[in-house]
Amino acid sequence: MIKLSVPEWINFLFGICMVIVYVAVGILVIFVHSFFPGMDESYRLIFGGIVIIFGFYRGTKVYSYYNRIKGKNSYVENDEEN
């Protein structure tokens, strides 16, 4: 189990929440026609797809942030064991 500081924990949770929000909004834009009632079908599909892709991009950034924190904390744990 890695130990995160409070700012690292808040940043990690906020990143996960934003990934969920971006993907959910993209799905809503694509599948719920009343979400943007005046928007043309093709524009809605393009916009929703871009928002979903951006959500996955944010997901990769959160994943790399988590791995960076995990690597940093594993060095600290190894130093404490020696």
Backbone as CSV, one residue per row, in Angstrom:
resi,resn,N_x,N_y,N_z,CA_x,CA_y,CA_z,C_x,C_y,C_z
1,MET,0.841,-1.176,0.000,0.000,0.000,0.000,0.889,1.243,0.000
2,ILE,0.632,2.132,-0.934,1.432,3.349,-0.980,0.767,4.413,-0.120
3,LYS,1.598,5.255,0.440,1.100,6.340,1.277,1.185,7.634,0.481
4,LEU,0.045,8.267,0.301,-0.015,9.523,-0.431,-0.175,10.668,0.548
5,SER,0.446,11.786,0.237,0.195,12.985,1.025,-1.193,13.514,0.655
6,VAL,-1.703,14.407,1.436,-3.055,14.937,1.203,-3.163,15.627,-0.166
7,PRO,-2.212,16.491,-0.561,-2.337,17.099,-1.892,-2.251,16.069,-3.029
8,GLU,-1.403,15.054,-2.873,-1.315,14.016,-3.906,-2.629,13.247,-3.992
9,TRP,-3.213,12.937,-2.845,-4.479,12.204,-2.802,-5.598,13.022,-3.438
10,ILE,-5.669,14.306,-3.117,-6.704,15.165,-3.691,-6.524,15.284,-5.202
11,ASN,-5.292,15.464,-5.659,-5.016,15.581,-7.089,-5.391,14.294,-7.817
12,PHE,-5.080,13.144,-7.240,-5.397,11.859,-7.846,-6.914,11.660,-7.930
13,LEU,-7.630,11.915,-6.843,-9.083,11.738,-6.853,-9.774,12.730,-7.790
14,PHE,-9.296,13.967,-7.810,-9.865,14.953,-8.726,-9.655,14.529,-10.178
15,GLY,-8.482,13.986,-10.479,-8.217,13.509,-11.833,-9.147,12.382,-12.230
16,ILE,-9.378,11.434,-11.326,-10.294,10.331,-11.622,-11.714,10.851,-11.829
17,CYS,-12.143,11.771,-10.967,-13.488,12.341,-11.112,-13.648,13.065,-12.443
18,MET,-12.631,13.791,-12.857,-12.722,14.521,-14.120,-12.764,13.567,-15.317
19,VAL,-12.036,12.457,-15.242,-12.107,11.454,-16.306,-13.538,10.939,-16.421
20,ILE,-14.149,10.609,-15.295,-15.524,10.108,-15.299,-16.478,11.165,-15.859
21,VAL,-16.285,12.421,-15.466,-17.160,13.497,-15.946,-17.017,13.682,-17.454
22,TYR,-15.782,13.728,-17.958,-15.592,13.930,-19.402,-16.206,12.799,-20.216
23,VAL,-15.973,11.563,-19.808,-16.533,10.439,-20.561,-18.056,10.444,-20.469
24,ALA,-18.601,10.729,-19.292,-20.059,10.762,-19.136,-20.694,11.874,-19.973
25,VAL,-20.083,13.044,-19.978,-20.623,14.148,-20.784,-20.539,13.811,-22.270
26,GLY,-19.445,13.207,-22.698,-19.334,12.803,-24.097,-20.415,11.805,-24.493
27,ILE,-20.683,10.838,-23.616,-21.739,9.857,-23.893,-23.106,10.534,-23.906
28,LEU,-23.329,11.459,-22.981,-24.599,12.183,-22.976,-24.791,12.998,-24.253
29,VAL,-23.739,13.664,-24.686,-23.847,14.476,-25.896,-24.185,13.597,-27.101
30,ILE,-23.594,12.421,-27.164,-23.832,11.545,-28.317,-25.217,10.910,-28.278
31,PHE,-25.629,10.387,-27.121,-26.830,9.557,-27.081,-28.103,10.260,-26.616
32,VAL,-27.987,11.366,-25.903,-29.190,12.065,-25.429,-29.412,13.274,-26.337
33,HIS,-30.404,13.178,-27.168,-30.636,14.215,-28.177,-31.103,15.530,-27.571
34,SER,-31.679,15.488,-26.386,-32.146,16.725,-25.771,-31.046,17.445,-24.983
35,PHE,-29.846,16.876,-24.947,-28.753,17.520,-24.222,-28.347,18.826,-24.897
36,PHE,-28.188,18.802,-26.222,-27.993,20.003,-27.036,-29.067,19.982,-28.127
37,PRO,-30.251,20.519,-27.846,-31.361,20.346,-28.792,-31.157,21.025,-30.139
38,GLY,-30.429,22.112,-30.210,-30.288,22.814,-31.473,-29.083,22.383,-32.293
39,MET,-28.297,21.453,-31.777,-27.060,21.062,-32.445,-27.341,19.996,-33.503
40,ASP,-26.706,20.135,-34.656,-26.839,19.168,-35.736,-26.280,17.813,-35.295
41,GLU,-26.824,16.733,-35.848,-26.426,15.368,-35.478,-24.935,15.119,-35.675
42,SER,-24.387,15.516,-36.805,-22.967,15.247,-37.070,-22.064,16.050,-36.133
43,TYR,-22.439,17.281,-35.842,-21.645,18.092,-34.912,-21.697,17.517,-33.498
44,ARG,-22.869,17.004,-33.127,-23.011,16.410,-31.804,-22.149,15.163,-31.676
45,LEU,-22.100,14.343,-32.713,-21.260,13.139,-32.688,-19.775,13.497,-32.623
46,ILE,-19.380,14.493,-33.400,-17.977,14.916,-33.391,-17.598,15.496,-32.031
47,PHE,-18.434,16.374,-31.505,-18.148,17.002,-30.216,-18.108,15.958,-29.094
48,GLY,-19.083,15.053,-29.082,-19.106,14.000,-28.065,-17.899,13.087,-28.167
49,GLY,-17.501,12.765,-29.387,-16.314,11.925,-29.575,-15.046,12.602,-29.091
50,ILE,-14.923,13.885,-29.372,-13.744,14.631,-28.915,-13.704,14.693,-27.392
51,VAL,-14.856,14.903,-26.761,-14.895,14.962,-25.298,-14.526,13.601,-24.698
52,ILE,-15.003,12.505,-25.289,-14.655,11.166,-24.805,-13.167,10.901,-24.991
53,ILE,-12.622,11.259,-26.137,-11.187,11.070,-26.379,-10.373,11.885,-25.379
54,PHE,-10.807,13.116,-25.096,-10.115,13.929,-24.107,-10.199,13.291,-22.720
55,GLY,-11.333,12.670,-22.408,-11.467,11.965,-21.134,-10.484,10.816,-21.019
56,PHE,-10.301,10.065,-22.105,-9.313,8.974,-22.086,-7.891,9.526,-21.999
57,TYR,-7.642,10.652,-22.648,-6.332,11.293,-22.537,-6.062,11.685,-21.084
58,ARG,-7.059,12.280,-20.443,-6.908,12.618,-19.027,-6.684,11.374,-18.183
59,GLY,-7.335,10.271,-18.565,-7.140,9.010,-17.854,-5.698,8.523,-17.932
60,THR,-5.075,8.670,-19.099,-3.672,8.271,-19.215,-2.774,9.179,-18.385
61,LYS,-3.121,10.465,-18.307,-2.338,11.384,-17.470,-2.469,11.028,-15.988
62,VAL,-3.669,10.677,-15.547,-3.871,10.282,-14.151,-3.123,8.987,-13.859
63,TYR,-3.144,8.055,-14.807,-2.441,6.784,-14.637,-0.931,7.014,-14.533
64,SER,-0.383,7.869,-15.373,1.055,8.150,-15.298,1.395,8.896,-14.009
65,TYR,0.509,9.776,-13.553,0.710,10.468,-12.283,0.738,9.468,-11.136
66,TYR,-0.188,8.503,-11.156,-0.235,7.480,-10.117,1.047,6.647,-10.124
67,ASN,1.507,6.247,-11.299,2.741,5.463,-11.381,3.945,6.263,-10.905
68,ARG,3.986,7.553,-11.207,5.089,8.396,-10.758,5.091,8.510,-9.234
69,ILE,3.918,8.686,-8.640,3.815,8.770,-7.179,4.177,7.424,-6.554
70,LYS,3.692,6.356,-7.156,3.973,5.027,-6.625,5.469,4.746,-6.663
71,GLY,6.134,5.138,-7.751,7.580,4.953,-7.852,8.329,5.794,-6.839
72,LYS,7.881,7.025,-6.643,8.533,7.909,-5.676,8.391,7.350,-4.267
73,ASN,7.212,6.854,-3.929,6.974,6.342,-2.587,7.640,4.989,-2.368
74,SER,7.836,4.194,-3.434,8.500,2.910,-3.236,9.966,3.118,-2.882
75,TYR,10.597,4.182,-3.413,11.977,4.475,-3.038,12.055,4.889,-1.572
76,VAL,11.067,5.636,-1.116,11.044,6.067,0.278,10.866,4.856,1.185
77,GLU,9.970,3.928,0.816,9.751,2.735,1.615,10.994,1.862,1.654
78,ASN,11.726,1.746,0.535,12.941,0.948,0.504,14.009,1.563,1.384
79,ASP,14.106,2.878,1.423,15.097,3.549,2.263,14.779,3.322,3.745
80,GLU,13.491,3.291,4.096,13.111,3.096,5.490,13.399,1.680,5.952
81,GLU,13.335,0.694,5.032,13.593,-0.685,5.401,15.064,-0.924,5.683
82,ASN,15.964,-0.205,5.031,17.409,-0.431,5.196,17.968,0.244,6.388
